[in-house]
Amino acid sequence: MILILACFGFCTTCHKSDDTSGLDFRNIDNLYEQPLPVIQKCVEGKWKLYAQYGGVVGAIYPENSYVYIDKDQIIFEYDDGQLKEISYTWERYTFRAIGMGDITRWVMWDTEHDGGIHYFFSIKNDTLLAPFVPPQGTYSQFSNAYVRVE
């Protein structure tokens, strides 16, 4: 009887961890640790590019740049009116972070160029932090911050 109750308790715990009904999709500290359906639900939609961080420049704040993300395509619309459309899939990707070792994340993967676009770090009050996927398997110091428009 104890074994049956233990199995039942384990199964209900597993089921609860897959239940996302109580999850606030506008505020998740560790989006990269979430299951793929949660990440997808959080990132799909229209976003304004609020800032780009990293490198020698520090931070850049574009005025009219947007990103549209649907289930298999991301469209960048830049300040100058240029559009860039990328078809993507979701891939598990491992890279090395200094002091942290190997890290594996769900990555928005460019299917045409066989390379990463973003992994998504966190979302706070509909502001999405999205570091670029690092080239050559090392941690990227560059990231974008997006604010949800729709």
N, CA, C and O of each residue as an XYZ file, in Angstrom:
600
protein
N       0.824     -1.200      0.000
C       0.000      0.000      0.000
C       0.867      1.263      0.000
O       0.586      2.228     -0.711
N       1.925      1.233      0.812
C       2.820      2.391      0.866
C       3.469      2.625     -0.496
O       3.611      3.764     -0.940
N       3.858      1.542     -1.146
C       4.471      1.646     -2.467
C       3.496      2.260     -3.477
O       3.893      3.088     -4.297
N       2.238      1.861     -3.420
C       1.219      2.409     -4.325
C       1.035      3.898     -4.070
O       0.959      4.681     -5.017
N       0.961      4.306     -2.789
C       0.811      5.724     -2.451
C       2.033      6.528     -2.889
O       1.896      7.650     -3.376
N       3.222      5.959     -2.720
C       4.440      6.645     -3.138
C       4.449      6.854     -4.648
O       4.798      7.934     -5.125
N       4.068      5.828     -5.398
C       4.006      5.952     -6.857
C       2.973      6.989     -7.282
O       3.220      7.778     -8.194
N       1.821      6.987     -6.624
C       0.767      7.954     -6.930
C       1.271      9.370     -6.652
O       1.067     10.274     -7.463
N       1.924      9.561     -5.513
C       2.462     10.878     -5.171
C       3.501     11.339     -6.168
O       3.521     12.512     -6.542
N       4.364     10.440     -6.606
C       5.385     10.770     -7.595
C       4.744     11.164     -8.924
O       5.157     12.141     -9.549
N       3.739     10.409     -9.353
C       3.069     10.697    -10.631
C       2.336     12.027    -10.598
O       2.363     12.763    -11.585
N       1.682     12.354     -9.490
C       0.979     13.637     -9.417
C       1.967     14.787     -9.348
O       1.687     15.867     -9.868
N       3.109     14.582     -8.723
C       4.133     15.627     -8.697
C       4.646     15.884    -10.101
O       4.829     17.036    -10.495
N       4.882     14.820    -10.862
C       5.343     14.993    -12.245
C       4.307     15.735    -13.069
O       4.641     16.617    -13.860
N       3.057     15.374    -12.881
C       1.990     16.023    -13.635
C       1.905     17.504    -13.280
O       1.717     18.335    -14.168
N       2.038     17.849    -12.009
C       1.953     19.249    -11.595
C       3.074     20.075    -12.205
O       2.865     21.243    -12.533
N       4.275     19.487    -12.366
C       5.386     20.247    -12.921
C       5.135     20.608    -14.385
O       5.701     21.583    -14.879
N       4.299     19.844    -15.083
C       3.959     20.149    -16.470
C       2.787     21.125    -16.575
O       2.498     21.627    -17.661
N       2.122     21.394    -15.475
C       0.965     22.281    -15.458
C       1.446     23.729    -15.463
O       2.103     24.165    -14.517
N       1.129     24.471    -16.509
C       1.566     25.859    -16.631
C       0.429     26.847    -16.393
O       0.599     28.045    -16.619
N      -0.732     26.363    -15.939
C      -1.893     27.241    -15.799
C      -1.671     28.359    -14.779
O      -2.249     29.436    -14.927
N      -0.858     28.137    -13.762
C      -0.624     29.166    -12.751
C       0.610     30.009    -13.019
O       0.971     30.844    -12.190
N       1.259     29.813    -14.146
C       2.500     30.496    -14.469
C       2.224     31.875    -15.060
O       1.402     32.012    -15.967
N       2.909     32.893    -14.547
C       2.790     34.247    -15.079
C       3.785     34.378    -16.235
O       4.983     34.539    -16.004
N       3.304     34.313    -17.454
C       4.164     34.323    -18.637
C       4.802     35.685    -18.897
O       5.590     35.818    -19.833
N       4.483     36.690    -18.100
C       5.109     38.007    -18.237
C       6.297     38.178    -17.306
O       7.056     39.137    -17.444
N       6.472     37.246    -16.342
C       7.538     37.359    -15.350
C       8.103     35.988    -15.011
O       7.520     35.242    -14.224
N       9.243     35.663    -15.611
C       9.931     34.406    -15.307
C      11.426     34.709    -15.215
O      12.053     35.103    -16.199
N      11.985     34.519    -14.021
C      13.403     34.822    -13.796
C      14.345     33.963    -14.624
O      15.329     34.466    -15.166
N      14.059     32.700    -14.724
C      14.960     31.750    -15.374
C      14.272     31.096    -16.564
O      14.035     29.888    -16.571
N      13.960     31.884    -17.544
C      13.242     31.384    -18.715
C      14.001     30.242    -19.388
O      13.385     29.323    -19.929
N      15.321     30.294    -19.359
C      16.139     29.259    -19.988
C      15.986     27.890    -19.330
O      16.314     26.879    -19.950
N      15.497     27.831    -18.095
C      15.293     26.554    -17.407
C      13.889     25.991    -17.603
O      13.580     24.911    -17.099
N      13.051     26.700    -18.318
C      11.663     26.279    -18.512
C      11.561     25.265    -19.647
O      12.435     25.205    -20.512
N      10.491     24.467    -19.643
C      10.262     23.574    -20.786
C       9.983     24.397    -22.049
O       9.520     25.535    -21.974
N      10.265     23.816    -23.174
C      10.124     24.521    -24.447
C       8.751     25.152    -24.654
O       8.704     26.290    -25.122
N       7.618     24.495    -24.339
C       6.318     25.150    -24.549
C       6.168     26.463    -23.770
O       5.492     27.378    -24.239
N       6.774     26.565    -22.619
C       6.710     27.802    -21.830
C       7.522     28.889    -22.524
O       7.068     30.027    -22.648
N       8.725     28.537    -22.975
C       9.563     29.510    -23.681
C       8.833     30.015    -24.920
O       8.787     31.219    -25.172
N       8.266     29.096    -25.688
C       7.555     29.477    -26.907
C       6.398     30.428    -26.605
O       6.220     31.432    -27.295
N       5.619     30.117    -25.584
C       4.472     30.959    -25.241
C       4.928     32.350    -24.806
O       4.262     33.343    -25.098
N       6.052     32.421    -24.116
C       6.564     33.709    -23.640
C       7.089     34.594    -24.759
O       6.934     35.813    -24.691
N       7.705     34.020    -25.789
C       8.403     34.835    -26.776
C       7.603     35.143    -28.034
O       7.943     36.083    -28.752
N       6.559     34.390    -28.321
C       5.807     34.660    -29.539
C       5.039     35.971    -29.411
O       4.469     36.272    -28.363
N       5.034     36.749    -30.502
C       4.319     38.023    -30.516
C       5.157     39.123    -31.141
O       6.165     38.860    -31.796
N       4.726     40.360    -30.928
C       5.426     41.525    -31.463
C       6.187     42.196    -30.327
O       5.644     42.425    -29.246
N       7.459     42.507    -30.593
C       8.346     43.096    -29.593
C       9.038     44.328    -30.157
O       9.403     44.360    -31.332
N       9.215     45.338    -29.321
C      10.036     46.494    -29.677
C      11.427     46.241    -29.133
O      11.595     45.884    -27.967
N      12.434     46.430    -29.995
C      13.813     46.307    -29.534
C      14.119     47.523    -28.686
O      14.237     48.637    -29.198
N      14.249     47.307    -27.385
C      14.481     48.403    -26.445
C      15.958     48.767    -26.389
O      16.308     49.947    -26.430
N      16.834     47.759    -26.295
C      18.267     48.031    -26.169
C      19.079     46.835    -26.646
O      18.636     45.687    -26.596
N      20.296     47.150    -27.112
C      21.290     46.132    -27.418
C      22.486     46.413    -26.516
O      22.990     47.535    -26.462
N      22.934     45.372    -25.805
C      24.007     45.521    -24.835
C      25.222     44.719    -25.252
O      25.118     43.683    -25.908
N      26.407     45.240    -24.842
C      27.629     44.466    -24.997
C      28.611     45.090    -25.954
O      28.314     46.054    -26.659
N      29.791     44.508    -25.953
C      30.836     44.972    -26.849
C      31.449     46.273    -26.378
O      31.305     46.661    -25.219
N      32.131     46.940    -27.287
C      32.848     48.172    -26.979
C      31.887     49.336    -26.753
O      32.166     50.219    -25.943
N      30.775     49.344    -27.450
C      29.822     50.454    -27.404
C      29.071     50.514    -26.073
O      28.725     51.604    -25.618
N      28.816     49.397    -25.455
C      28.054     49.363    -24.200
C      26.595     49.079    -24.473
O      26.187     47.918    -24.521
N      25.798     50.127    -24.654
C      24.367     49.958    -24.919
C      23.925     50.897    -26.041
O      24.354     52.047    -26.122
N      23.062     50.375    -26.894
C      22.456     51.163    -27.973
C      20.952     51.061    -27.781
O      20.434     49.985    -27.482
N      20.237     52.193    -27.954
C      18.788     52.226    -27.778
C      18.121     52.622    -29.100
O      17.908     53.809    -29.348
N      17.788     51.643    -29.949
C      17.142     51.942    -31.229
C      15.765     52.582    -31.003
O      15.093     52.291    -30.014
N      15.361     53.446    -31.923
C      14.083     54.134    -31.761
C      12.899     53.363    -32.321
O      11.844     53.309    -31.691
N      13.058     52.772    -33.487
C      11.924     52.134    -34.150
C      12.293     50.769    -34.726
O      12.072     50.514    -35.910
N      12.842     49.909    -33.911
C      13.172     48.557    -34.360
C      12.252     47.577    -33.655
O      12.031     47.659    -32.447
N      11.717     46.637    -34.446
C      10.756     45.674    -33.910
C      11.131     44.257    -34.317
O      11.868     44.040    -35.278
N      10.615     43.315    -33.574
C      10.799     41.905    -33.870
C       9.433     41.246    -33.774
O       8.696     41.459    -32.811
N       9.103     40.448    -34.776
C       7.866     39.678    -34.797
C       8.252     38.204    -34.728
O       8.985     37.711    -35.585
N       7.768     37.512    -33.728
C       8.111     36.104    -33.560
C       6.836     35.277    -33.620
O       5.900     35.501    -32.853
N       6.810     34.311    -34.547
C       5.721     33.333    -34.543
C       6.332     31.955    -34.358
O       7.500     31.841    -33.989
N       5.572     30.927    -34.605
C       6.018     29.573    -34.256
C       7.222     29.091    -35.043
O       7.923     28.196    -34.570
N       7.504     29.644    -36.235
C       8.653     29.166    -36.999
C       9.372     30.253    -37.786
O      10.201     29.946    -38.642
N       9.065     31.530    -37.506
C       9.713     32.620    -38.224
C       9.904     33.816    -37.294
O       9.051     34.123    -36.461
N      11.044     34.479    -37.458
C      11.308     35.713    -36.737
C      11.619     36.784    -37.784
O      12.421     36.568    -38.693
N      10.974     37.932    -37.641
C      11.167     39.032    -38.588
C      11.690     40.234    -37.812
O      11.062     40.701    -36.862
N      12.851     40.725    -38.234
C      13.442     41.924    -37.647
C      13.103     43.104    -38.540
O      13.334     43.052    -39.748
N      12.561     44.160    -37.965
C      12.278     45.398    -38.692
C      13.111     46.490    -38.039
O      12.855     46.873    -36.898
N      14.112     46.992    -38.763
C      15.077     47.923    -38.191
C      14.660     49.378    -38.388
O      13.758     49.676    -39.171
N      15.328     50.278    -37.667
C      15.055     51.718    -37.729
C      14.997     52.242    -39.155
O      14.163     53.089    -39.475
N      15.873     51.746    -40.005
C      15.953     52.251    -41.379
C      14.924     51.628    -42.317
O      14.966     51.881    -43.521
N      14.003     50.820    -41.796
C      12.961     50.194    -42.594
C      13.349     48.847    -43.178
O      12.518     48.185    -43.799
N      14.598     48.429    -42.992
C      15.056     47.137    -43.500
C      14.363     46.000    -42.753
O      14.224     46.035    -41.530
N      13.931     44.992    -43.511
C      13.324     43.788    -42.935
C      14.278     42.613    -43.116
O      14.916     42.465    -44.158
N      14.360     41.790    -42.093
C      15.152     40.566    -42.183
C      14.287     39.438    -41.649
O      13.903     39.442    -40.480
N      13.978     38.462    -42.514
C      13.146     37.324    -42.132
C      14.022     36.093    -41.979
O      14.843     35.790    -42.844
N      13.841     35.386    -40.869
C      14.613     34.176    -40.612
C      13.660     33.064    -40.200
O      12.868     33.222    -39.271
N      13.745     31.941    -40.896
C      13.000     30.752    -40.476
C      13.829     30.054    -39.415
O      15.051     29.966    -39.530
N      13.159     29.555    -38.375
C      13.904     28.925    -37.300
C      13.195     27.684    -36.779
O      12.009     27.468    -37.023
N      13.955     26.885    -36.061
C      13.438     25.778    -35.272
C      14.019     25.951    -33.870
O      14.866     26.815    -33.645
N      13.569     25.143    -32.951
C      14.140     25.151    -31.601
C      15.113     24.000    -31.484
O      14.773     22.859    -31.797
N      16.328     24.292    -31.032
C      17.367     23.276    -30.876
C      17.959     23.381    -29.474
O      18.017     24.461    -28.886
N      18.396     22.239    -28.954
C      19.179     22.240    -27.710
C      20.623     22.498    -28.113
O      21.148     21.807    -28.986
N      21.275     23.480    -27.495
C      22.615     23.892    -27.869
C      23.470     23.987    -26.617
O      23.025     24.502    -25.592
N      24.690     23.492    -26.702
C      25.608     23.534    -25.562
C      26.773     24.454    -25.896
O      27.368     24.354    -26.969
N      27.094     25.354    -24.967
C      28.250     26.230    -25.124
C      28.961     26.350    -23.785
O      28.414     25.980    -22.746
N      30.177     26.866    -23.817
C      30.999     26.979    -22.616
C      30.965     28.423    -22.110
O      31.261     29.361    -22.851
N      30.602     28.582    -20.845
C      30.594     29.890    -20.196
C      31.757     29.935    -19.207
O      31.934     29.019    -18.405
N      32.538     30.994    -19.270
C      33.700     31.122    -18.392
C      33.245     31.068    -16.943
O      32.365     31.825    -16.531
N      33.840     30.181    -16.182
C      33.504     30.025    -14.768
C      32.256     29.201    -14.504
O      31.948     28.905    -13.350
N      31.528     28.822    -15.559
C      30.290     28.080    -15.384
C      30.324     26.722    -16.082
O      29.433     25.899    -15.870
N      31.323     26.479    -16.899
C      31.390     25.215    -17.625
C      30.436     25.185    -18.802
O      30.060     26.223    -19.346
N      30.051     23.983    -19.185
C      29.138     23.816    -20.316
C      27.710     24.097    -19.895
O      27.254     23.639    -18.847
N      27.005     24.862    -20.730
C      25.612     25.224    -20.481
C      24.801     24.780    -21.693
O      25.199     25.016    -22.834
N      23.673     24.141    -21.445
C      22.795     23.720    -22.534
C      21.482     24.488    -22.419
O      20.873     24.531    -21.350
N      21.055     25.086    -23.509
C      19.847     25.907    -23.545
C      19.027     25.583    -24.795
O      19.552     25.082    -25.789
N      17.712     25.884    -24.720
C      16.887     25.885    -25.926
C      17.256     27.134    -26.699
O      17.262     28.231    -26.141
N      17.561     26.981    -27.967
C      18.019     28.083    -28.795
C      17.129     28.204    -30.017
O      16.741     27.207    -30.627
N      16.813     29.438    -30.361
C      16.134     29.734    -31.611
C      17.194     29.564    -32.700
O      18.143     30.345    -32.771
N      17.034     28.540    -33.550
C      18.082     28.132    -34.481
C      17.728     28.496    -35.913
O      16.688     28.074    -36.420
N      18.582     29.278    -36.574
C      18.421     29.698    -37.963
C      18.598     28.478    -38.867
O      19.702     27.945    -38.980
N      17.520     28.038    -39.508
C      17.571     26.810    -40.308
C      18.342     27.001    -41.617
O      18.957     26.052    -42.103
N      18.323     28.185    -42.189
C      19.016     28.414    -43.463
C      20.531     28.487    -43.277
O      21.289     27.916    -44.062
N      20.960     29.188    -42.241
C      22.400     29.395    -42.027
C      22.997     28.446    -40.994
O      24.185     28.527    -40.682
N      22.169     27.546    -40.463
C      22.612     26.574    -39.475
C      23.392     27.226    -38.339
O      24.536     26.874    -38.052
N      22.733     28.181    -37.711
C      23.354     28.881    -36.589
C      22.304     29.407    -35.642
O      21.128     29.510    -35.992
N      22.729     29.735    -34.451
C      21.803     30.226    -33.443
C      21.450     31.689    -33.625
O      22.213     32.461    -34.206
N      20.288     32.057    -33.121
C      19.842     33.451    -33.115
C      19.857     33.956    -31.679
O      20.628     34.854    -31.339
N      19.008     33.380    -30.840
C      18.901     33.782    -29.442
C      18.653     32.565    -28.568
O      18.119     31.554    -29.024
N      19.046     32.675    -27.313
C      18.426     31.890    -26.258
C      17.808     32.930    -25.345
O      18.309     34.052    -25.270
N      16.752     32.596    -24.660
C      16.008     33.582    -23.896
C      16.285     33.401    -22.410
O      16.098     32.318    -21.855
N      16.732     34.476    -21.778
C      17.216     34.431    -20.410
C      16.111     34.634    -19.383
O      15.917     33.798    -18.500
N      15.389     35.742    -19.499
C      14.327     36.017    -18.530
C      13.308     36.964    -19.149
O      13.544     37.580    -20.188
N      12.164     37.059    -18.470
C      11.132     38.008    -18.876
C      10.598     38.648    -17.601
O      10.189     37.951    -16.672
N      10.606     39.995    -17.561
C      10.142     40.759    -16.403
C       9.206     41.854    -16.886
O       9.601     42.715    -17.672
N       7.970     41.820    -16.416
C       6.980     42.831    -16.807
C       6.963     43.044    -18.320
O       6.983     44.174    -18.806
N       6.925     41.923    -19.054
C       6.896     41.941    -20.513
C       8.151     42.537    -21.145
O       8.094     43.010    -22.280
N       9.277     42.526    -20.441
C      10.570     42.879    -21.009
C      11.385     41.600    -21.090
O      11.631     40.942    -20.078
N      11.802     41.253    -22.297
C      12.455     39.985    -22.579
C      13.945     40.207    -22.803
O      14.331     41.005    -23.657
N      14.789     39.503    -22.037
C      16.234     39.573    -22.219
C      16.664     38.373    -23.046
O      16.417     37.227    -22.670
N      17.313     38.645    -24.180
C      17.658     37.586    -25.125
C      19.111     37.713    -25.554
O      19.409     38.451    -26.493
N      20.035     37.003    -24.879
C      21.422     36.997    -25.354
C      21.526     36.323    -26.712
O      20.751     35.423    -27.034
N      22.491     36.768    -27.502
C      22.765     36.113    -28.774
C      23.383     34.752    -28.503
O      24.043     34.551    -27.483
N      23.171     33.843    -29.398
C      23.813     32.534    -29.282
C      25.294     32.729    -29.583
O      25.654     33.308    -30.607
N      26.132     32.254    -28.704
C      27.564     32.491    -28.868
C      28.173     31.721    -30.027
O      27.869     30.543    -30.217
N      29.031     32.374    -30.805
C      29.724     31.656    -31.869
C      30.857     30.808    -31.292
O      31.357     31.101    -30.206
N      31.247     29.807    -31.980
C      32.340     28.924    -31.600
C      32.214     28.366    -30.183
O      33.223     28.051    -29.553
N      31.012     28.244    -29.687
C      30.801     27.543    -28.426
C      31.269     28.256    -27.176
O      31.526     27.593    -26.171
N      31.394     29.583    -27.184
C      31.745     30.313    -25.964
C      30.612     31.262    -25.607
O      29.831     31.650    -26.476
N      30.516     31.638    -24.345
C      29.434     32.477    -23.852
C      29.439     33.842    -24.532
O      30.493     34.468    -24.640
N      28.298     34.308    -24.984
C      28.186     35.592    -25.674
C      28.029     36.733    -24.677
O      27.316     36.617    -23.680
N      28.702     37.825    -24.968
C      28.562     39.007    -24.121
C      27.541     39.997    -24.687
O      27.344     41.072    -24.119
N      26.907     39.654    -25.773
C      25.957     40.541    -26.432
C      24.525     40.060    -26.180
O      24.255     38.859    -26.194
N      23.617     41.003    -25.951
C      22.223     40.621    -25.769
C      21.297     41.753    -26.187
O      21.710     42.905    -26.321
N      20.045     41.395    -26.386
C      18.992     42.351    -26.720
C      17.973     42.360    -25.603
O      17.764     41.348    -24.934
N      17.348     43.489    -25.406
C      16.202     43.594    -24.503
C      15.018     44.044    -25.347
O      15.089     45.048    -26.055
N      13.925     43.285    -25.261
C      12.713     43.567    -26.029
C      11.571     43.876    -25.078
O      11.483     43.299    -23.995
N      10.699     44.783    -25.482
C       9.497     45.092    -24.713
C       8.295     44.660    -25.549
O       8.201     44.991    -26.730
N       7.373     43.916    -24.927
C       6.213     43.401    -25.659
C       5.322     44.545    -26.138
O       4.991     45.461    -25.385
N       4.942     44.462    -27.426
C       4.030     45.430    -28.019
C       2.641     44.816    -28.107
O       1.653     45.480    -27.792
N       2.550     43.561    -28.531
C       1.256     42.872    -28.662
C       1.351     41.529    -27.997
O       0.378     40.775    -27.985
